Amino acid sequence: MNKRAKFELRKPLVLWSLSLAVFSIFGAVRTGAYMLYILMTKGLKQSVCDQSFYIGPVSKFWAYAFVLSKAPELGDTIFIILRKQKLIFLHWYHHITVLLYSWYSYKDMVAGGGWFMTMNYGVHAVMYSYYALRAAGFRVSRKFAMFITLSQITQMLIGCVINYLVFSWMQQGQCHSHVQNIIWSSLMYLSYFVLFCHFFFEAYIGKTRKERKVD
């Protein structure tokens, strides 16, 4: 495997990334509109605790599509391997744990799911658009990549806050969830936060310092 020539796969990668970008954009718009409506009309608590996200006429489709999409997204890893790029721990750990947690949580329609899915759709809409542009050969500003990673870090922080709110309101009987689910979700978001912060430092801060030393 190490001796074989790498596959370029530029066109398939463009189509792959573009497909996921379009899917994520539609998902972000549809779920975002629903969550914004709940937030503006019923408040923060209802947006976190309300289970209607799973059964609403539009949002239920995108909730189901979100869960199903986690399996095809593993295709990112296949492209990395075939193109002989570096497969970092953050990449495969993030993909696998999100897939397992999504499938595990969806059946229970746990509180906070609307926030988790909408944030993921939003970040992926930008991320896969960036991947598609890069794969197509466009030169994209490094600041765009930094923005994506910062968005991911922010997503993980908000995820931790949502988990705290779910736990607090669950004690009052206002949020439907399970302690075990909240623990797993919190551990995931905390680990993602640490890993993405480390990635940001290594990819942007540390690299910039090394370049300055060389200059």
N, C-alpha and C positions, 0 to 999 in steps of 0.2 A: 504493500500500500504506500509506503514511504518513497519507493523508487519510481512509482508511476508519475507521469506528467499531470499537472493539475488541469482541471477542466475550466475553461473560461466561463461558459454558460451565461454570457452577458444578456442575450435576448430573453432567455427563460427567467433570469433573475429580475429583469425589468418588468416583465409581465406579472411575475409572482408578487413583487413588491407593490406594483401599481394596483393589482387586484385587492391586496390586503389594505392598501391605502384607501381605495374607493369604498370598500366594505366598512372600514373604520370611520370614515368621514360620515357616511350615511348613519351608522350606528351612533356616532357622537351627536349628530344633529337631532335624531329622533329621540334618543334617551335624554339628551341635554334639554330639549324643549319640554319634555315631560317633567323632569326633575326641577327645572326652573319654575314651571307652573305650580307644582306642589309646594316648593319653597316660598314662592311669592304669595300664594293664597292660603296655605295652611301652616307655614312656619318651618323652622329647622327641625324640631322634634318629629313632626309628621313626615318630613322628607327622609328622615333616618329610619323611623319605626314603621311607617306605612308599608304594608305588603302588597298594595295594589300595583306596584311596579311589576310584580310577577304575573299579574292577571289582567292588567289593562289591555285594551284591544290592540294597541300598537306596541307598547313597551314589553309585553309578554313575548312577542315575536323576537325582539332584539335581545331580550334576556336569554331566551333559548338559543338564539344564534350565537350569542357571546360564548356560552358554555361549549357549544359544538365547535366553535372556531379554534379553541385552544389545542385541539388535536392537529388540525392542518398547520397551525403555526409552528409545529415542530419541524416543518419543512425548512425553516430558516437554518436549522442545525445541519440538515442534509447539504444545503448549498455551501455552508462553511467548510464541511468536510471534503466535499467534491472539489472545491476550489482551493483546497489545502491552505486555508486561512487558520489563524490561531483561534481555537475554541476555548474561551475563558470560562471559568467556573460560574461566574455570574450569569452567563447566557443560558447554559443548560439547566442550572439550578432554578432560575427564575421561570423558565418555560415549564418544567416538570411540576414544580410546586403549585403554580397557578392552575395548571390543568387539573391536578388532583384535588385542590381545594375547591375549585369551581364546581366540579362534578359532585364533590362531597356535600357542598352547601346548597346547591340549587334545589334539591329535593325537599329540603326543610324550609325553603323560602325565608331565610334568616334576615333579620333587620340589617340595614346598612348596605345590602346588596346593590341597591340602585345607585348609591354613591360610588361603590367599588367599580361597577361595570361602566358607568358613565365616564369616570376618570380614566379608566383603561382605554376605552374607545377614543377619548380625546387625545391622549398622549400617543396612541398608536396611529391615529390619523396623521399627526405631524411626523412621527418617526418613520413610518413606511413611505410617506411622500418623499422624505429625505433620502431613504434607501433607493427609491425608484430613480430619483434624480442622479444620485451617485452612480448607480448601475448603468444609467443611460449615457454616462460620460460627462455630465455637467459638473462644472467646478462650483461647489457650494461652500460658502463661508464657514470657517471653523466656528464662528460664533453661533451659527445655526445648530451645530452639533452640541455645543456647550449648552445652548438653550434647551435642547431636548433632554439632556442629562439632568439639568436643573429642574425641569418639569417633572421628571421621574422622581427626583428626590423630594420635591414638593408633594407629589402624589402619595409617596410613602408616609410622609408626615401627616397629611390629612387622613390617610387610612388609619393611622394610630389614634388620631383624635376621634374618628368615627367609632372605632372599637371601644374607646373609653366611654363615649356617649351611650352606645348600645348597652354596655355593661351597667352604667349608672341608671338608665331608664328601665332596664330589664328588672332591676331591683324594685322598681316602683310598679311593675306589672304593665308597663306601657310599651315595651319592645319585645318582640318575639325572637328569641335566640337561645343558645345554650352556652354555658360556661366553657365547655370543651371547644366549641367552635370559636368563641372569642379568643381563647388562649392560642389556638393554632393560627388564627388570622393575625393576632398581635405579634406573634413570633415571626411570622412570615414578613409582615410589614417592617418590623424592626430590623430583621436580617437584610431585607432589601435596602433599607435606608443606609445601613452601614456599608453594604457592598457597593451601592451606587455612589456614595460619598468617596469611598476608596478609589473607585474607578475614575471619578471626576478629578480627584487629586493626581492620580497617576497619569491620566490621559492629557490633562490640560495644565494644571499647576506645576507638577513635577517636571513635565516635559518642557514647559516654558523656561523654567529655571535652568535646566540642563542646556537648552539652546543659548541662553544668555551667557552661561559660563564658557561655552564653546566660542561665542563671538568675542 
